[in-house]
Amino acid sequence: MMIGLLVAAAFFIPGVTAANSATGNGAMSGKHYNLNLISIKNIDQLPTNDETNNGNRIFVNFDGRSKIYLIQNFDGIFNVMDYIATRNDPASFTLPAPDNVYDANGNYVSPGAYKVFLRVVGTPGGSGKLSTCGETYDPVSDTIETICSMDNVTLSRTKTPKFTDVTRQLTTVQYDINGDGTIAQNERIDIFDAAFENYLWAYDNNGLKNVQLRFYPI
């Protein structure tokens, strides 16, 4: 997997605990990292000056699927590594392991290292879906198998958009781990688990302009 050369602004808060209280827009209060998924209709709309591209944003397709590969960062840093995810060109984003909390039966209980909040802004209308996926390369068939979580985020632009907690959906993959044809609640793994070689967000967009993400350390 190729990582782009552009390194955008990073975010690191050593030893900081964000407050758990919600703000009027639905998000938490406290320090956080912002990430915007901005859709464009054609690549001619992309900025041409790399210096203007430094920022917390990734350009995605206005219609169709965009891929954002997730790269584990061991220093607690959230960072846009490649800002273009248009057409078949994947972007990449670095973030820490989520360290989510699970019970003795393997059921997801709560976030661990950070929380993720999301809202859709921009012109009303459109829809979308944001899924966390895992990839494994099969050298025998020379193919890549992609499995996307059954627990995903359905996106729409509401009249008064507010942030919602999507930590579980964007930091785990729920899939048929034991291969019995059914998917149980406890068949779930965190991103960066060794079960897959790569992890990504698959963004299926149908006309949404801007998706805002916030990452809060806890």
N, C-alpha and C positions, 0 to 999 in steps of 0.2 A: 504494500500500500504506500503510495507516494504522498508525502506531506509537503504542502506548499511552502514556499520560501518566506512568505510574509508572516511575520510574528506581530500580532496586534497586542494592545495593552493588556497586561496581566493583572491579576488580583490576588493578593495574599494577605491574610489577617492572622498573624501568629497569636495564639492564645486568646482570641476574642470570642466571646459567647454572645450571640445575637439574642435580643429580647424575644419572648414568645408572643407578646401582645400583637394583635392585628391592627393595621391602620384602616383608615376609611375606605381605601381601595381594595381591601381584602388581603393584602400582603402583610408580612411581618414588619416590625420596626427594627431598625438596626442596620449595621453595615452589610453590604451585599455586593455581588457582581451582577451587572446587567448584560444581557445578550439579546439582540434583536435579529429575528429572521425576516428579512425584507425581500418581498417578491418582485421580480421584474419580468416583463413580457418577452424581451429579447435581450441578447447579450450586448447589443449596441448601447443599452442603457447603463452598463457597468461603468463606474468611474475609470478613467484612464491614467490618473496620477496616483501611483502607489502610496504616496505620502498622505493623500486624502483618505485612503482606505484604512489607515490605522485606526482601529476602534473596535467597539464591542458589537460587531454585526457580521452577519453572514447573508449573502445574496442567494435566494432560492428561486425556483421556477414558479411563475404565476399559475401555471396549470401543469399538473403532472407530479412525478416523484423527484424529490431531491434527497441526497444522501449526505449525512454529516458523520464522519468517523470519529469515534471517541477514543482519545489517547489518555492512558492513565498518567497522572502527574503525582509524584511521590513527595512533593514539597508543598502541597496544599494550594496549588495555583490553578486558577481558571483562566484560560487563554485561547483566543482564536488563532489557530495556526495557519489555516487556509480559509479565506473568506468567500470563496466562490463555490456554490453548489448548484449551478445552473446546468441544464441539459444533462449530460452524462458525466459531468465533472464534479467529483465529490469534494466537499469541504472537510476540515478536521478541526476538532476542538479538544483541548486538554482540560481534564478535571480530576480531582482526587477520587479514590475509591470511596463509595458511599458508606460502607460499613453499617448497613442497615441491621436492625434488630429483628431476630426471628425467635419464635418459641421452640420448645423441645420437639414439636412435630414438624418443624420447618415452615410454619406459617409466618408470613410477614406481620410484624407487630408495629414498628415505627421507624422513622429515619434515624440514622446514626450520626454521620459526620456533618451533614448539611441538609437543608430543605430546598426544594425547587418549587417556585410559583410561576404561573403562566396566565397571561391574558391576551386576547386578540383585540387590536386597535386598528383604526383606519376606516376607510369607506365601508358603510354597512353592506352586507351581502357576502356571499361566498361561503365555503365550508372547507373542512380539511380534517386530516388525521395525522397524529404524530405517534410513531411506534418505536420502541426500542427493540433492536434486533441483534442476533449473533450470527457470525459467519465462520464456517469451517471449510478448509480447502481439502479436496479429495484428490490426491496425486494419481490414483489409478485412472479415474475418469477425467482428470484435469479440469474439474469443475468446482465451483464455489457453492456450497449449500448455505442458504440464508433462511434463518428461522426468526420470525418476528413475534413479539409477545402478544398474547391474546388480551392482555390488559393494557389498552392504549388510551390516548387522549383524543376525544372527538372535539373538533374546533368549529366555532361559528362566531360571527361578529354580532354581539348584542348591543342594544341601545345604550346601556350604561355598563361598559365592560369593567369587570373586577378580576383581580387575581384569584386563582384557586391553587390549592396545593396538589402538585402532580409529581411529588417525589417518588412515590411507588412506581408510577407508570414510566418515568424517565430514567430510573436507576436500576430497574430489574427487568428480567425477561421471564415471563410465565409461559411454559410450553410443556409438551408431552415428554417429560424427562424419561419415564420408564417405558415408553413406547407401547402402552396398552390401548391407545386410541382415544383416551379421555385425558382431560387436563384438570387436575385437582388444584385447589387453592394453595397447597403446599408444594406444588411443582414450580418452583420459582428460584431464580438465582440472581445475585447482584451482577451488574456490569463488571467486567474484568475478571470474572470467575474463569478458571482454566477450562471450563467446558467448551468454550469457543475461542477461536484464534483472534477474532476481531469483534468489536462492538460498534454499533452505529445507531443513529436516529434516522428513520425513514419518514420523510415528511411528504404526505400526499396532499397536494394543495389544489383547490378549485376556486381560485379567485380571491383568496385572502391576501391583504396587503402587508400586514405586519403582525408578527407574533412576538410578544415580549416575554422573556424569561428572566427570573431573578434567582440567584443562588445565595442562601443565607447559611453561614456556619453556625452550628449549634453546640 
